[in-house]
Amino acid sequence: MVKIPNLAEATPNQIRALQLKELEILKYVSTLCEQHQLTYYLCGGTCIGAVRHHGFIPWDDDVDIFMLREDYERLYHNWNQYSVDPKYQICRSDATHNYHHAAMTVNDSTTTFINFRTQNEDVNQGIAIDIIPIDHLAPTPMGRFNQRLNAILFSIFVNQRLPDHQGKLLRFLTAIPLELVRSKKARYRIWHRAEQKMTVAQPNSTALVELASGLKGLFRPFDPQWFASTVKMPFEDTQMPVMVGYDQYLTLVFHDYMKVPPKAQQLAKHHTAMIDTETPYTVYRGKAYLVPADKQ
């Protein structure tokens, strides 16, 4: 068992233990996708890891995969028919659960990963991998304006937290609507309706876009040909798919992605209260999450 109170102070061995649990989840999701003809791609730092390290970036603390919206929704809505292992749960914010996260995750319920953003939420707190949707960009200027506006509303009211590392102005602009709308039910109605509007079919679309990954992603269209097929890359002790246009994608998003950053930037990114690779998160209820006010 590996317990990690704070990722910022984790040792390389502790980070590795977390990565190996995430790899187990990734392999499980990969098997389900192959069985049910769902396409996915390693993305973000996980894609860099596959290309540059043939596995995890040594200091990376999560796994990110892309799915086109159609397959993303199929996996979510059919999870109970597809999945055969009850310890794995698919998690996505809804009317009664808020993960403060715009994408969805697959969580291992026999483990613990208590993020400060969900520390006061009664949700699955297991170690997880992120599944991020890729949508079709609206083909007209007005359509793109409406799509982006709804994506911004969705992001603000589903995340319900101020963005980190994106500047004081964006934090201020995010704080205003959250201050004006405090009701959980009203916030849910806003983001649910915004999500429906931003994901409406775009039959004449000629580009793809990240609508659930922050402001930069909204103005960074992808060429559909980059995602037309996949290429298998060595990843740890297995192989995982990346988009056929991985070089164009990584260059657009990360620029010189093959250059290893300086030591000072080689940091885990999540802000956690507790990680335990072998203990169910429910053991920590009232101790590390949902802590009563008189015990804080």
N, C-alpha and C positions, 0 to 999 in steps of 0.2 A: 504494500500500500504506500502511495506517495501523497502526502498532504502538503499543499502549498498555500499558506495564508495570503501571500501577496506576490503576484507574478513579477512585479518590478524587482523583487529581491530573490527570484527563483534561480536556482543553480542550473547549469546545463543539463544535468541528469534529471532534474525535476521537469524541465521543459520537455526533455525527451520522453519521459513517462506520459506526459499529457499528449504529445504528438502520436505516440503509439496507440493510445485510446481513440484519438480522432481518426487514425488510419483504419482501425477496426470498423468505425461507423462508415467511413468512406467506402470501404470494401463491401459492406452490407448494402449501401445505397447503390453502388455500382452493379451488384448482382441483380437487384430488383429492376434497375433500368434496362439491363441487358435482357432480362426475362420478358419484359413488357414493352420492348422496342421504344424506350424513351431515350432521347439524346441529351447528354450533358457534357460539359467541358470544364476542366480545371480553369480557374480564373484568378485574377489578382496575384497575391504573393504565392499562392499555391501553384499557379501556372509558372511563375518565375522559378520556383523551387524545382519543378519538373524539368524545365529547360536548362537551368544553370547548375543545379545540384543533383539532379536525378532523384529528388526526394524533397523533404522539407527544407526550407531555408532554416539553418540551425537555430536561430532565435525566434522563429515564427511560432505563434501560439494558437493558430486557428487554421481551418480548411474552408476555402470558398469554391463553390462550383456555380456555373451558369446553367440555366435551362431556358430554352425559348418558352414563351408564355403558355403555349398550347400544352407542352409536355409538363411544365411546372404545375398547371392546374390539374392535369390528369393524375400526376403523382399525389397531389394533395387530396383530391376528392376520392381517390381509389386506394388510399394507403391501407385501410383496414382489410381490403381484399388482397392487396399485393404483399403486405408484410406478414411474416410468419413468426417473428420473434417479438413477444410482447414487451421486452425491455426497451425496444426502440420505438420512440413516439415522434410523430411529425407535429411540429409546434408552429403556430401562426397566430398573431393577434386577432381577436374576434370580439364579440360584444361582451364577453365575460372574462377574457384573459388578455392582458396587455404585456407583451414582451419588450415594449419600447424599442422595436426593431421593425424595419420596413420589409424585410424579406422573411423567409421561413427557415426553420432549422429541423434537423433530425437529431434527437437527444437520446443519450443512453441513460435510462432511468436508474441504473445501478451505480451511477457515479455522481459526483458533485462538482458543479462549476457555478458558483454564486457570484454573479456580476453585480457591481454596485447599482447599475441601472435597474435591476429587477429585485434588489434585496428586500424591498417591501411589497413584492407581488406574490400572490399564491399561484405560481406557475411552475412548470417543470424546470428544475435548476440543474439538470444533468449536463455533462460534457456533450458538446454538439458540434455539428458542421453546418455552415451556412449555405443555403440554396437561394440564389439570386435570380430573379426573372429578367429576361431580355424581351423587350417589346418592339412592336413595329412603330417606327416614327411616322407621325402624321405627314402627309405629302404636301399640304398647303401651308402658307404662313399663318393663316388664322387657325387652322387645325393644330399646328405646332404650338401656337400661343395658348390655346385652350388646354392642350395635353400637358404642357409644362406647368401651367397654373394649377391644374388639378393634381399634378404630381407633387408640387410644392405643398399644397394643402394636405394631401395624403401624408407626406413626410412629417410635417409639423404635428399633425394631430394623432398619427399612429405612434410616432416616437415619443411625443410628449416630454421632451427633454431638450435642453439647450445644446447646440452642437459644440463639440470640442475642437480646438486647433483650426478653426475656420474664421477667426477674427471676431472682434468685438461687435462690428456692425451686424453681422449675420446673427449673432447671439441676441442682440437687441431686437432685430426684426422678427426673430422667432418668439421671443418672450411676449411681444405685444398680443398676438392672437391667443396664446395660451393664457394670458392674464384675462383677456376678454371673455373667453369660453372656458369655464372651470368645471362644468358638469361632465362627468364621465360618459353619460348617455349622449349628450350633445356632441362631445368630441368624437365618439364612435360614429354617430350619424354622418358627421362631416367627412371623416376619412373614408368611411365605407362608400359613400356616394362619390367622393373624389376618385377612389380607386376604380369604381365602375366606369366613370367617365374617361379616365386616362387610359384604360385598357380596351376601349371600344375598338371593334375591328377596323383595320386600315387597309382595305383591299388594294389600294393603289400605292402603297408604301414602297419606297426604294431604299430604305435604310432601317437599321435597327438602333435601339437606344436603351440605356439603363434608366429606368424611371424610379427605381427604388434604392439608388446608391448615392444620393446626395446631389447638390446643386451642379457640380462640375459635370456629372454624368448626363444631365439633361441636355447639355450643349456639346456633347461629344458623340456624334453619330458613328455607327459602325457600318462597314460595307457588308451586306448579307453574304457575299462570297467568302468572307473570312470564316463564316459559320456554316458553310454549305456541307462540310464533312468534317471528320475528326482524324487525328493522327495519334497513334498510341506512343506514349513516352515512358521510359523507365521511371518508376516512382517508388522509392524504397525497395521492397521485395516483390513488387508487382509492376504492372503497367497500367497507366491511366490515360484517358483521352484528353487532348487539347484541341482547340479549333485549328483547322487547316491553315488559317491565316494568323497563327499565334504571334509571328514576328511583327506583323503590322499592328495587331491589337496591343501587344506589349509596348511597342515603340510609341504608339499614340498615347497610351496611358502613363507609362513610366519612363519614356525616353530611352536613355542608355541602360536598359534593364540588365545587361550582362555585367555591368560594373558593380562590384561589391561595395556597399556603403561603408564609410568610416566606422571604426569601432564604437564611437559615441552614439551612432544611430542604430546600432544593432540591438534593438530593444523589443521586448514583448509589448503589445499595444493595449491589451485589455486591463481594466481596472477592477480587480476582483477582491472579494472578501474571504473566499475559501474555495480551494480546489482539492478534491479527494478522488483519486483514480479508482478506488475500490469500494467506497461506501456510498449507499444511496443518499441522495440529497435530503430525503425526508427525515433522516436522522438529525439533520442540522436545523430543522424547523424550530423556531423559537430561540435558537442559539446563534446562528449565523445569518438567518433570513427570517422575516416576519418576527423580529425580536420585539417583545412587548416594550412599551415606552419606559416602564419603570426599571427595565433591565439594560437599557442602552447606556 
